[in-house]
């Protein structure tokens, strides 16, 4: 059995995993949903990207977890990917859930075209240093019910902007880590180019879900089963 550390993407907290946790625990796994600094019930804490990396590493060390499976959704793939190499032999696997992946020296927005990066930086400035959450219409076409969308919107909090603009720090190639990449097909049928390159590694595998970018809400039971089988 494994110890799952679950980290949701931008605007979300540990509550995003509420429907995934019981099934993993019923299968005998330790399950540790984590809220990153600056979000949800930790809104009062300042945060940059390395803060989020340390949040994850610190949780593993605080609980003295072994056989760890780090799960990063969306934005959180970036700090999770960095934390994975820092916890050493405690790590069993990393699961990237339709997520971004870290590249040494690059930020969340580094790969974006210049005009889009400028717009994001302006949006963060306009948000007082935060990335303002999406609104209900932004979740259309992602396999979510109106109730699920309302739940996400109601629970979302502004995301600390510095975590999106600070560079990742990796000591070795990400492709060396044992990893599963879960692609949610309603959010695009193909992985991004950086993920496609990583999937050429013998240590990485691709799993697909026929749902949108927030499977912990749209298909939580199927997601839990995929996470369980990822360590098999």
DOTITI-251683 format. One line per 4 residues: their letters; for each residue x, y, z of N, C-alpha, C. Coordinates in steps of 0.02 Angstrom, whole numbers, always signed. Each point is the difference from the previous one (the first is absolute). Last residue first. Layout:
A) X/Y/Z/X/Y/Z/X/Y/Z ~ ...
end
This chain:
XXXX) +30/-15/-464/+3/-72/-11/+53/-20/-49 ~ -74/+224/+69/+56/-27/+40/+8/-75/-10 ~ -176/+126/-104/+64/+29/-23/+60/-28/+37 ~ -236/-49/+48/+34/-45/-46/+68/+28/-25
XXXX) -137/+132/+146/+15/-64/+33/+41/-46/-46 ~ -81/+202/-88/+54/+12/+47/+21/-65/+35 ~ -187/-9/-141/+61/+9/-39/+60/+12/+46 ~ -212/-11/+99/+21/-66/-24/+64/+4/-41
XXXX) -98/+201/+75/+27/-38/+56/+24/-69/-22 ~ -111/+133/-160/+66/+27/+16/+32/-39/+57 ~ -222/-51/-55/+46/-26/-50/+71/+26/+12 ~ -165/+85/+138/+9/-71/+14/+47/-32/-50
XXXX) -62/+233/-21/+44/-14/+57/+12/-74/+12 ~ -84/+167/-192/+2/-73/+3/+45/-23/+59 ~ -59/+234/-29/-42/-29/-53/-2/-76/+3 ~ +136/+129/+155/-70/+19/+6/-44/-37/-49
XXXX) +231/-32/+1/-17/-13/+70/-72/+21/+15 ~ +106/+41/-214/-30/-66/+9/-17/-17/+72 ~ +52/+212/-160/-11/-5/+72/-31/-68/+18 ~ +45/+75/-228/+61/+17/+36/-5/-7/+76
XXXX) -167/-145/-165/+34/+64/-5/+56/+9/+50 ~ -77/-240/-115/-33/+51/+40/+41/+64/-7 ~ +46/-249/-55/-47/+35/-44/-42/+49/+41 ~ +260/-100/+36/-68/+1/+27/-44/+40/-47
XXXX) +261/-140/-1/-49/+50/-25/-66/-7/+37 ~ +286/-53/+29/-68/-25/+11/-48/+55/-23 ~ +283/-69/-23/-57/+43/-15/-65/-38/+14 ~ +274/-15/+97/-55/-31/-36/-58/+50/-7
XXXX) +291/-19/+61/-63/+35/-3/-53/-41/-37 ~ +237/-56/+27/-27/+6/+68/-70/+31/+2 ~ +141/-28/-197/-24/-66/+21/-31/+2/+69 ~ +2/+213/-173/+41/-33/+51/-31/-67/+19
XXXX) -104/+159/-145/+46/-45/-35/+46/-37/+48 ~ -154/+172/+67/-32/-65/-7/+41/-49/-41 ~ +64/+230/+29/+11/-39/+61/-29/-70/-5 ~ -38/+153/-177/+71/-19/+3/+15/-43/+62
XXXX) -216/+89/-23/+12/-52/-51/+73/-22/+0 ~ -62/+183/+136/-22/-64/+29/+12/-57/-50 ~ +45/+216/-73/+48/-18/+53/-18/-66/+33 ~ -145/+92/-167/+63/-24/-28/+49/-22/+54
XXXX) -259/-20/+58/+42/+54/-25/+68/-28/-21 ~ -210/-166/-9/+42/+35/+49/+38/+57/-33 ~ -236/-78/-105/+71/-18/+1/+36/+37/+57 ~ -239/+26/-51/+13/-71/-10/+72/-21/+7
XXXX) -155/+195/+127/+48/-5/-55/+23/-72/-8 ~ -158/+59/+162/+41/+60/+5/+54/+1/-55 ~ -149/-183/+31/-43/+57/-16/+38/+66/+4 ~ +105/-210/+60/-7/+10/-72/-45/+59/-19
XXXX) +179/-59/+200/-72/+7/-2/-20/+25/-70 ~ +224/-139/+106/-25/+51/-47/-76/-2/-1 ~ +215/-78/+167/-70/-13/-13/-27/+57/-43 ~ +249/-121/+65/-33/+62/-22/-71/-17/-20
XXXX) +204/-112/+167/-59/-11/-42/-27/+69/-19 ~ +258/-97/+94/-56/+46/-6/-55/-27/-44 ~ +266/-19/+124/-56/-44/-18/-65/+41/+0 ~ +240/+118/-54/-45/-19/+54/-53/-49/-24
XXXX) +166/+106/-141/+30/-54/+40/-46/-24/+55 ~ -45/+187/-150/-14/-64/-30/+30/-59/+38 ~ +41/+232/+53/-64/-23/+25/-17/-70/-26 ~ +255/+93/+34/-55/-2/-49/-63/-30/+30
XXXX) +161/+125/+170/+11/-53/-49/-59/-4/-47 ~ +13/+167/+169/+71/-21/+3/+15/-54/-52 ~ -184/+216/+15/+6/-73/-4/+74/-18/-1 ~ -184/+218/+40/+69/-21/+13/+3/-76/+2
XXXX) -171/+219/-105/+9/-65/+32/+75/-15/+8 ~ -103/+258/-12/+24/-58/-37/+4/-63/+43 ~ -182/+213/+18/+65/-20/+24/+23/-64/-36 ~ -218/+99/-32/+53/+37/-36/+70/-18/+23
XXXX) -210/-84/+93/-7/-9/-72/+57/+30/-39 ~ -31/+19/+238/+11/-71/-13/-2/-15/-75 ~ -47/+218/+89/+72/-14/-2/+13/-74/-16 ~ -226/+89/+34/+30/+11/-66/+73/-19/-5
XXXX) -205/-103/+155/+58/+45/+6/+38/+5/-66 ~ -267/-47/+14/+62/-38/+0/+60/+46/+2 ~ -277/+12/+87/+53/+26/-44/+66/-37/+10 ~ -216/-141/+51/+28/+62/+28/+55/+25/-46
XXXX) -233/-186/+3/+63/+26/-26/+21/+64/+35 ~ -209/-134/+32/+58/-15/+42/+65/+32/-22 ~ -211/+26/-120/-12/+20/+69/+62/-10/+43 ~ +0/-77/-224/+1/+73/+2/-7/+25/+72
XXXX) -18/-232/-37/+68/+23/-14/+4/+76/+8 ~ -212/-99/+19/+42/-18/+57/+72/+25/-10 ~ -156/+25/-175/-16/+46/+55/+44/-14/+61 ~ +15/-146/-183/+29/+65/-16/-12/+49/+57
XXXX) -102/-208/+17/+72/-6/+9/+35/+66/-15 ~ -231/-14/-38/+14/-3/+71/+74/-4/+14 ~ -77/-8/-222/-7/+68/+26/+14/+1/+75 ~ +124/-190/-134/-69/+19/+9/-3/+72/+27
XXXX) +204/-102/-156/-23/+16/+68/-74/+17/+1 ~ +166/-45/-188/-31/-59/+29/-25/+9/+71 ~ +97/+168/-153/+50/-39/+37/-31/-59/+37 ~ -103/+191/-132/+33/-47/-44/+51/-44/+34
XXXX) -54/+229/+120/-41/-34/-49/+42/-48/-42 ~ +69/+160/+178/+4/-72/+11/-43/-40/-50 ~ +12/+244/+18/+66/-24/-21/+6/-76/+6 ~ -194/+129/+76/+1/-14/-72/+66/-28/-24
XXXX) -24/+65/+236/-37/-60/-21/+3/-13/-76 ~ +203/+137/+97/-71/+5/+14/-36/-60/-31 ~ +268/+32/+97/-46/-3/-57/-72/+9/+24 ~ +202/+106/+151/-30/-63/-23/-45/+7/-61
XXXX) +218/+157/+48/-69/-3/+21/-32/-64/-26 ~ +256/+62/+68/-37/-22/-59/-72/-13/+22 ~ +179/+177/+125/-33/-65/-3/-31/-13/-68 ~ +105/+207/+82/+50/-52/+10/-28/-70/-1
XXXX) -140/+190/-36/+36/+14/+62/+52/-52/+16 ~ -138/+15/-202/-28/-39/+55/+36/+11/+66 ~ +72/+102/-204/-69/+24/+12/-33/-36/+58 ~ +213/-75/-68/+5/+68/+27/-69/+28/+17
XXXX) +6/-205/-110/+25/-7/+68/+7/+68/+34 ~ -57/-3/-227/-56/-24/+40/+20/-9/+73 ~ +167/+58/-155/-45/+57/+11/-59/-21/+44 ~ +147/-167/-68/+34/+44/+47/-43/+61/+16
XXXX) -80/-146/-166/-2/-31/+66/+33/+45/+52 ~ +10/+68/-224/-68/+5/+25/-7/-30/+70 ~ +205/-20/-113/-11/+69/+19/-69/+9/+30 ~ +52/-209/-92/+37/+11/+63/-12/+70/+25
XXXX) -86/-52/-210/-39/-32/+53/+34/+7/+68 ~ +111/+80/-191/-59/+41/+12/-42/-29/+57 ~ +195/-121/-73/+14/+63/+34/-61/+41/+17 ~ -21/-268/-16/+20/+53/-46/+4/+67/+36
XXXX) +40/-217/+149/-55/+34/-34/+28/+50/-51 ~ +128/-140/+161/-12/-27/-68/-53/+38/-40 ~ +59/+68/+231/+56/+6/-47/-16/-27/-70 ~ -136/+2/+215/-20/+37/-60/+56/+6/-52
XXXX) +32/-118/+208/-64/-23/-25/-17/+33/-66 ~ +256/+10/+45/-58/+8/+43/-61/-32/-32 ~ +281/-55/-19/-59/+28/-31/-58/+3/+49 ~ +222/-96/+43/+10/+69/-21/-59/+33/-32
XXXX) -3/-261/+0/+49/+38/+39/+9/+70/-29 ~ -229/-128/-19/+62/+0/-39/+49/+45/+37 ~ -250/-141/+65/+53/+50/+8/+57/-10/-50 ~ -269/-51/-41/+59/-33/+29/+57/+51/+4
XXXX) -293/-6/-9/+63/+27/-23/+56/-40/+31 ~ -233/-128/-21/+36/+54/+33/+55/+30/-42 ~ -179/-192/+23/-12/+52/-50/+37/+65/+18 ~ +55/-163/+164/-70/-2/-22/-14/+60/-45
XXXX) +219/-155/+91/-17/+66/-24/-70/-3/-30 ~ +154/-152/+181/-56/+0/-47/-18/+72/-16 ~ +222/-155/+107/-33/+64/-9/-57/-10/-49 ~ +136/-180/+178/-21/+21/-66/-27/+72/+3
XXXX) +122/-108/+182/-17/-59/-40/-17/+21/-72 ~ +152/+119/+214/-45/+4/-57/-10/-68/-32 ~ +153/+55/+181/-68/-4/+26/-51/-6/-58 ~ +241/+32/-24/-26/-68/-4/-67/-8/+36
XXXX) +57/+247/-65/+46/-57/-6/-35/-67/-2 ~ -72/+242/+10/-17/-45/+55/+36/-67/-6 ~ +16/+183/-161/+29/+21/+64/-17/-47/+58 ~ -82/-15/-231/+71/-17/+1/+32/+17/+67
XXXX) -230/+49/-31/+11/-72/-9/+73/-18/+3 ~ -81/+227/+4/+0/-33/+65/+18/-74/-7 ~ -29/+128/-196/+61/+20/+35/+5/-36/+68 ~ -195/-32/-128/+57/-28/-36/+67/+17/+33
XXXX) -199/+96/+87/+3/-71/+14/+60/-32/-35 ~ -52/+230/-42/+33/-12/+65/+5/-74/+18 ~ -104/+41/-208/+65/+33/+1/+34/-6/+69 ~ -223/-80/-44/+51/-44/-27/+69/+31/+3
XXXX) -202/+117/+57/+39/-31/+54/+48/-53/-24 ~ -160/+124/-143/+59/+39/+21/+44/-40/+48 ~ -163/-163/-81/+3/+65/-34/+64/+37/+21 ~ -27/-197/+156/-51/+17/-50/+13/+70/-27
XXXX) +141/-212/+136/-6/+71/-15/-48/+12/-56 ~ +95/-194/+193/-49/+11/-53/-8/+75/-9 ~ +178/-199/+116/-19/+70/-5/-46/+10/-60 ~ +71/-213/+164/-22/+17/-67/-22/+73/+1
XXXX) +165/-166/+170/-41/+59/-16/-17/+3/-74 ~ +121/-149/+182/-41/-26/-55/-49/+54/-24 ~ +68/+69/+231/+40/-42/-45/-47/-27/-53 ~ +2/+216/+200/-31/-46/-47/+52/-38/-40
XXXX) -17/+170/+201/+48/-55/-9/-28/-54/-46 ~ -91/+222/+64/-37/-61/+14/+44/-63/-6 ~ +95/+213/-43/-35/+8/+64/-36/-64/+21 ~ +106/+14/-214/+48/-8/+55/-35/+5/+68
XXXX) -129/+34/-196/+28/-68/-1/+46/-11/+59 ~ -82/+216/-30/-53/-45/+21/+24/-72/+2 ~ +147/+167/-82/-10/+5/+72/-54/-46/+26 ~ +39/+20/-234/+56/-35/+33/-11/-1/+76
XXXX) -154/+128/-119/-8/-72/-16/+54/-41/+34 ~ +7/+236/+19/-62/-24/+31/-6/-76/-8 ~ +173/+112/-113/+16/-16/+69/-62/-22/+39 ~ -27/+71/-222/+42/-59/+0/+14/-22/+72
XXXX) -111/+201/-28/-44/-57/-14/+40/-65/-3 ~ +118/+201/+26/-41/-12/+60/-43/-61/-10 ~ +120/+78/-182/+41/-42/+44/-34/-10/+68 ~ -105/+144/-158/+1/-69/-24/+40/-46/+46
XXXX) -99/+205/+123/+29/-3/-66/+2/-73/-20 ~ -145/+148/+201/+25/-59/-36/+32/+18/-66 ~ -121/+78/+267/+31/+21/-63/+31/-61/-35 ~ -217/-8/+169/+72/-14/-5/+28/+25/-67
XXXX) -236/+1/+72/+38/+52/+36/+76/-8/-8 ~ -168/-155/-86/+3/+62/-40/+45/+52/+32 ~ -70/-242/+49/+67/+28/+12/+10/+65/-40 ~ -199/-139/-10/+7/+17/+70/+69/+27/+18
XXXX) -41/+11/-250/-51/-29/+44/+10/+22/+72 ~ +216/+54/-126/-63/-23/-29/-47/-26/+55 ~ +233/+74/+28/-32/+54/-37/-67/-17/-28 ~ +169/-200/+51/+0/+67/+30/-32/+52/-46
XXXX) -79/-255/-29/+62/+38/-6/-7/+70/+31 ~ -125/-244/+56/-12/+69/-23/+67/+37/-1 ~ -63/-277/-14/+40/+56/+26/-23/+66/-30 ~ -68/-283/+57/-12/+59/-43/+31/+62/+32
XXXX) +38/-265/+34/+17/+63/+31/-12/+58/-48 ~ -25/-288/+61/-21/+52/-47/+5/+68/+34 ~ +67/-288/+5/+2/+63/+36/-14/+57/-49 ~ -96/-249/-52/+54/+48/-7/-3/+56/+52
XXXX) -156/-193/-49/+54/-13/+47/+58/+50/-3 ~ -223/-12/-113/+46/-47/-31/+62/-12/+43 ~ -162/+160/+63/-34/-65/+2/+44/-55/-31 ~ +73/+224/-11/+6/-26/+68/-33/-69/+6
XXXX) -23/+114/-203/+70/-20/+10/+10/-30/+69 ~ -211/+87/-48/+12/-60/-39/+72/-24/+7 ~ -69/+206/+104/-29/-60/+32/+14/-64/-38 ~ +83/+215/-90/+32/-26/+61/-33/-63/+27
XXXX) -87/+136/-184/+52/-49/-19/+28/-35/+61 ~ -159/+181/+9/-34/-59/-26/+50/-54/-23 ~ +77/+212/+91/-46/-31/+49/-34/-64/-26 ~ +173/+171/-87/+8/-73/-3/-51/-38/+42
XXXX) +22/+243/-12/-14/-23/-68/+2/-75/-7 ~ +59/+128/+202/-71/-19/-7/-16/-28/-69 ~ +212/+99/+64/-6/-71/+13/-71/-26/-10 ~ +40/+221/-131/+33/-24/+60/-11/-75/+8
XXXX) +3/+205/-215/-32/-53/+38/+40/-18/+62 ~ +58/+159/-184/-61/+23/+34/-30/-49/+49 ~ +175/-98/-180/-11/+71/+17/-70/+10/+30 ~ +65/-253/+12/+27/+54/-39/-20/+69/+24
XXXX) +33/-230/+158/-42/+26/-54/+31/+61/-33 ~ +94/-225/+139/+7/+73/-4/-39/+25/-61 ~ +52/-229/+176/-41/+26/-55/+1/+76/+0 ~ +133/-236/+90/-2/+71/+16/-31/+35/-61
XXXX) +10/-269/+97/-15/+48/-52/-1/+71/+29 ~ +107/-252/+59/-21/+62/+33/-8/+53/-54 ~ -23/-285/-18/+39/+61/-10/-27/+56/+45 ~ +13/-293/-8/-42/+60/+0/+44/+62/+0
end
